Amino acid sequence: MVLLSHMQTFPAIETEEEALTNSMPAAAVRRGGGTSFFRNDGEKLYKYGEELTRSRKSTLVKEKTTLGHIDMILGDYLNHVLKEGREIKVKNRLRKLYTNNGAQWSHVVFEHPASFQTLAMDPVKKQEIIDDLTTFSKGEDFYNRIGRAWKRGYLLYGPPGTGKSTMIAAMANFLGYDIYDLELTAVKDNTELRRLLIETSSKSIIVIEDIDCSMELTGQRKKDNKEDEDDNDPAKKPMKPPENDAKASKVTLSGLLNFVDGLWSACGGDRLIVFTTNHVEKLDPALIRRGRMDRHIELSYCGFEAFKVLARNYLYLETHELFETIRGLLEETQMTPADVAENLMPKTSPADPEGCLKSLIGALETAKQEAAAQKKSEEEEGRKKEKDSEMEALNPIENGNV
Ligand SMILES: Nc1ncnc2c1ncn2[C@@H]1O[C@H](COP(=O)(O)OP(=O)(O)OP(=O)(O)O)[C@@H](O)[C@H]1O
């Protein structure tokens, strides 16, 4: 069907003879309500698929065309046009945000305005991510050639408010993909998980946010559970159920790993899977090893480069004399991009950029003082503990330790 519509862009002429004597490599003849297609490769004539008789060829072929042209048009070029067409269609369609209610997906139109341009982070790191995503999204032939499923795993980690969710939205907008926001604790068991995942479409990002809160996977829990063999096998541990929920999820780590590793291969199409966590150290290494989560991206406290992106977004400021003060404070204290953004948010109309910068400086100075006070109290606490244990060692009888 697609091929026919493409062929009709070749000259449509009245008679077969005209088509065959035409120097064009291909032509369409409309006659008797139907359309016939002809190829003229310079050596042979074909009525689409069928070779014409030698006598007709010799009388009808007047001009030679090269075989290369026709193959280029009907082969690589046509494939390229179709591929580009599909990509444009994907980019222009309304994107969807799916969420699961148990075993059912429901969706709304996804209209998050985040983009890589507005995402505040180190520009070098940002460009690396953009390049990686671009390579992935154009990598169908590559993945076919190396015999791997066309998928890629991203682990985004860092403190709350550093832009993990914002980055997922920026990725979806950049690639033109749908998002499937998978709430694992609402999934009953591995079978239900499999069904949900098979239903996801290609060109999508499957997101599991706060994965450490969804699963019983921490090293501590592994050590604590020694009752039986199954309890010691993290792969068989169930997801953490929502608090006070009688219907505990029976999805296991192995169920999730099977999906990440295997099932996508059968689904076809390109998919990204993204896990987010505030506590990367709590995750089972099996879950995040390379090959499963191919890229580990840390989103961290706001640096000066990230601040400049926010100042441009929020205040249209490229530079200002207060920037140097802010640079120094950002080096001395830790503030999330979310908190920096909140201080830069104009609170008057018209906006007062200098007032916003001063408000940020005030907040950074407060954060610095609080951090110093916290450090001091922790040091005092440490010294006190040390002193107590020294006293205990010196007076074992008095302390009841004999
Ligand atoms: N790197 C960033 N660039 C631009 N805006 C950011 C960034 N980080 C945070 N923000 C702002 O802060 C808000 C909260 O950020 P976001 O939800 O993406 O953080 P998060 O890391 O996913 O937090 P959590 O771990 O709590 O889910 C966003 O709506 C956005 O406005």
The ligand as a Gaussian input file, in Angstrom:
#p B3LYP/6-31G(d) Opt

LIG

0 1
 N       17.792000      20.005000      37.434000
 C       16.689000      20.751000      37.402000
 N       16.449000      21.590000      36.386000
 C       15.357000      22.341000      36.332000
 N       14.422000      22.331000      37.293000
 C       14.588000      21.502000      38.328000
 C       15.725000      20.658000      38.428000
 N       15.635000      19.957000      39.564000
 C       14.514000      20.305000      40.143000
 N       13.857000      21.238000      39.424000
 C       12.593000      21.874000      39.775000
 O       12.178000      21.309000      41.014000
 C       10.950000      20.597000      40.888000
 C       11.130000      19.221000      41.522000
 O       12.022000      18.470000      40.737000
 P       11.846000      16.912000      40.410000
 O       10.499000      16.429000      40.806000
 O       12.262000      16.682000      39.013000
 O       12.918000      16.324000      41.400000
 P       13.183000      14.796000      41.777000
 O       14.648000      14.615000      41.830000
 O       12.418000      13.904000      40.855000
 O       12.571000      14.716000      43.224000
 P       12.013000      13.424000      44.009000
 O       13.168000      12.517000      44.268000
 O       11.453000      14.003000      45.254000
 O       10.958000      12.821000      43.129000
 C       10.647000      20.517000      39.418000
 O        9.294000      20.787000      39.167000
 C       11.503000      21.569000      38.774000
 O       10.765000      22.748000      38.645000

